[in-house]
Amino acid sequence: MPRWLIAILFLANLLAFVAVRGVFGPTTTAGGREPNHLNRQIYPETLKVQPVTSTEAADQAVVGGPAPSAPIAASSLPQ
């Protein structure tokens, strides 16, 4: 009984391997499924790189540093 089960699993794995390798044709995700998506891309020649000023850098989080405390006022609740 386990022989035929092992044979079926081996054939299923072989079929999956062959399908992934592209013997039956390209996969459905390999082609241009959204041809208009490329037409809506941002034009890279219109982008400009600007350095961060010191006032803008103050808002940036420091990587590896302590988390900033939020400016929240707290008070005890009345009972």
C-alpha positions as a Markdown table, in Angstrom:
| # | Residue | x | y | z |
|---|---|---|---|---|
| 1 | Met | 0.0 | 0.0 | 0.0 |
| 2 | Pro | 2.7 | 2.6 | 0.8 |
| 3 | Arg | 4.5 | 1.8 | -2.5 |
| 4 | Trp | 1.8 | 3.4 | -4.7 |
| 5 | Leu | 1.5 | 6.3 | -2.4 |
| 6 | Ile | 5.3 | 7.0 | -2.6 |
| 7 | Ala | 5.1 | 6.6 | -6.4 |
| 8 | Ile | 2.2 | 9.1 | -6.7 |
| 9 | Leu | 4.0 | 11.6 | -4.5 |
| 10 | Phe | 7.2 | 11.2 | -6.5 |
| 11 | Leu | 5.3 | 11.8 | -9.8 |
| 12 | Ala | 3.5 | 14.8 | -8.3 |
| 13 | Asn | 6.9 | 16.3 | -7.2 |
| 14 | Leu | 8.4 | 15.5 | -10.6 |
| 15 | Leu | 5.4 | 17.2 | -12.3 |
| 16 | Ala | 5.7 | 20.3 | -10.1 |
| 17 | Phe | 9.4 | 20.5 | -10.7 |
| 18 | Val | 8.9 | 20.3 | -14.5 |
| 19 | Ala | 6.1 | 22.9 | -14.3 |
| 20 | Val | 8.3 | 25.4 | -12.3 |
| 21 | Arg | 11.1 | 24.9 | -14.8 |
| 22 | Gly | 8.8 | 26.2 | -17.5 |
| 23 | Val | 8.3 | 23.2 | -19.7 |
| 24 | Phe | 4.6 | 23.9 | -20.1 |
| 25 | Gly | 5.2 | 27.5 | -20.9 |
| 26 | Pro | 5.9 | 30.7 | -18.9 |
| 27 | Thr | 4.0 | 31.1 | -15.6 |
| 28 | Thr | 1.1 | 33.5 | -15.5 |
| 29 | Thr | 3.1 | 35.9 | -13.3 |
| 30 | Ala | 6.0 | 36.1 | -15.8 |
| 31 | Gly | 4.3 | 38.3 | -18.4 |
| 32 | Gly | 2.9 | 41.8 | -18.5 |
| 33 | Arg | -0.3 | 41.4 | -16.6 |
| 34 | Glu | -0.7 | 45.1 | -16.2 |
| 35 | Pro | 0.5 | 46.7 | -19.4 |
| 36 | Asn | -0.8 | 50.2 | -18.4 |
| 37 | His | 1.2 | 50.1 | -15.2 |
| 38 | Leu | 4.4 | 50.9 | -17.0 |
| 39 | Asn | 2.8 | 53.8 | -18.7 |
| 40 | Arg | 1.9 | 55.4 | -15.3 |
| 41 | Gln | 5.4 | 55.4 | -13.9 |
| 42 | Ile | 6.9 | 58.6 | -12.6 |
| 43 | Tyr | 9.3 | 60.1 | -15.1 |
| 44 | Pro | 12.8 | 59.9 | -13.5 |
| 45 | Glu | 14.1 | 63.0 | -15.3 |
| 46 | Thr | 11.6 | 65.2 | -13.4 |
| 47 | Leu | 12.8 | 64.0 | -9.9 |
| 48 | Lys | 15.3 | 66.2 | -8.1 |
| 49 | Val | 17.5 | 65.2 | -5.2 |
| 50 | Gln | 17.9 | 67.9 | -2.6 |
| 51 | Pro | 20.0 | 67.7 | 0.6 |
| 52 | Val | 18.2 | 67.6 | 3.9 |
| 53 | Thr | 18.4 | 70.9 | 5.8 |
| 54 | Ser | 19.1 | 71.1 | 9.5 |
| 55 | Thr | 15.5 | 71.9 | 10.4 |
| 56 | Glu | 14.3 | 69.0 | 8.4 |
| 57 | Ala | 16.9 | 66.7 | 10.0 |
| 58 | Ala | 15.6 | 67.5 | 13.5 |
| 59 | Asp | 12.4 | 65.7 | 12.7 |
| 60 | Gln | 14.2 | 62.5 | 11.6 |
| 61 | Ala | 14.5 | 59.6 | 14.0 |
| 62 | Val | 18.0 | 58.6 | 15.1 |
| 63 | Val | 18.7 | 55.0 | 14.2 |
| 64 | Gly | 20.0 | 53.1 | 17.2 |
| 65 | Gly | 19.2 | 56.0 | 19.6 |
| 66 | Pro | 16.5 | 56.0 | 22.2 |
| 67 | Ala | 12.9 | 56.5 | 21.2 |
| 68 | Pro | 11.8 | 60.1 | 21.5 |
| 69 | Ser | 9.2 | 60.7 | 24.1 |
| 70 | Ala | 5.9 | 62.1 | 22.9 |
| 71 | Pro | 4.8 | 65.5 | 24.2 |
| 72 | Ile | 1.6 | 64.3 | 25.9 |
| 73 | Ala | 0.3 | 65.7 | 29.2 |
| 74 | Ala | -1.1 | 63.1 | 31.5 |
| 75 | Ser | -3.0 | 63.5 | 34.7 |
| 76 | Ser | -4.6 | 61.0 | 37.2 |
| 77 | Leu | -8.2 | 60.1 | 36.7 |
| 78 | Pro | -10.7 | 61.1 | 39.4 |
| 79 | Gln | -12.2 | 58.2 | 41.3 |
